Amino acid sequence: MSRFRKALVLCVDQPYLPFALFLMRQIDYHEPEREFDFVLMSDSPLTIPSAFDGLKIKVLPPLESEAYGKQKITHLARSAYLRLWAAEALAGIYDRILYLDSDMFADGGGFSRLMDTDMQGCAIAAVRDVQQWYRPHRDVEEFRRAGRKGRRYFNSGLLLIDVARYQADGVLNKALEIASRHPEWVRHHDQSLLNLAVDGNWVELSPVWNWQWPIKYQLFGDWCGVRLNHFIGWYKPWMDRDGLCAARFVLNYESFLSRHFPETLYAPPEKPSLLYGGKRYWKMVLRFFALRGKLLNYLKEFPDPFTVRVNRPRETSSS
């Protein structure tokens, strides 16, 4: 029996396990008096080194689901879909779960408080996807394909889930039905399915909890009080051939992997850092000035990290 009714959940396969453990160790450091459990979920058995016994990680049995095996995959591993089943797997054990992608870097704590967010009747709280940060009224492709307009669209790298509401709303079944009936709507795997399933009814969190600009717009993050940096896209600090990532990210992963997972593929930069990048550097600076005003308008919606907004669609539509 768990001491807590809240859990921080990461869903991984064995190759991504080192990065999940890196993130869990960071969070444990920033929040030593945490009021939640660490949980790992996978579709295959995981082997966790004894060096991480102190984190008291709960490892779920591998997911067995015929529907899971039917989900389409492109550039992402099938394990990206595991988060859809997290609430079902943990129902009756936890009331709230906070799912995180493993390609995140924690710069602060506050996760216990975040998990107590007033969900206001919604199943999911999340951060708006970066494509709507400076174009907040942009209709994303999934909703355009589905004939729905006026929806804010979240990034699924961080999901705060009210387990009972998620089950009561049938979010998993809705997502699987959409995947089966309308595969052409599914552009971003689980993210597309979850956004379409909740259809705009979700609680919006501050972007500091899922900061999707640590590489492309590096000059913003250090002044915004970021709690979690999310390395979306192809560039990861442990595979940064082009020297685009800030050195603090690269060095932290290098130190961790060399100590605990020396066999893990690690590719240090082959090109000079962005600081010496000439045109690349000035492009970054110009981006900062061009988008500063729009970003400030977005941040004003969240005066502190725990301010939330409740999203309701301007119109409703069935799948």
Order of alpha helices (4+ residues) and beta strands (2+ residues): beta-alpha-beta-beta-alpha-alpha-beta-beta-alpha-beta-alpha-beta-alpha-alpha-alpha-beta-alpha-beta-alpha-alpha-beta
